[in-house]
Amino acid sequence: MVHGTALGQILVDEQDNWIYDGSLLDIDEQEEVAGKITGYQKEMNELRRTIGIKTRWKN
């Protein structure tokens, strides 16, 4: 949400494929948000792997 306005949803699967369900973001904004989400997930998975916590997502 930005200033109380829902921007839609970005759905991401285990292979980092994503789809945007909304109408407010243009394609560049969608790709930027999806990239941040998937990049964050990869970083978290690596952190969990290094400390021995299993993840439900694959890298």
Summary of the structure (lengths in Angstrom):
residues: 59
radius of gyration: 13.5
end to end distance: 27.7
largest distance: 39.8
contacts: 117
relative contact order: 0.16
helix: 41%
strand: 17%
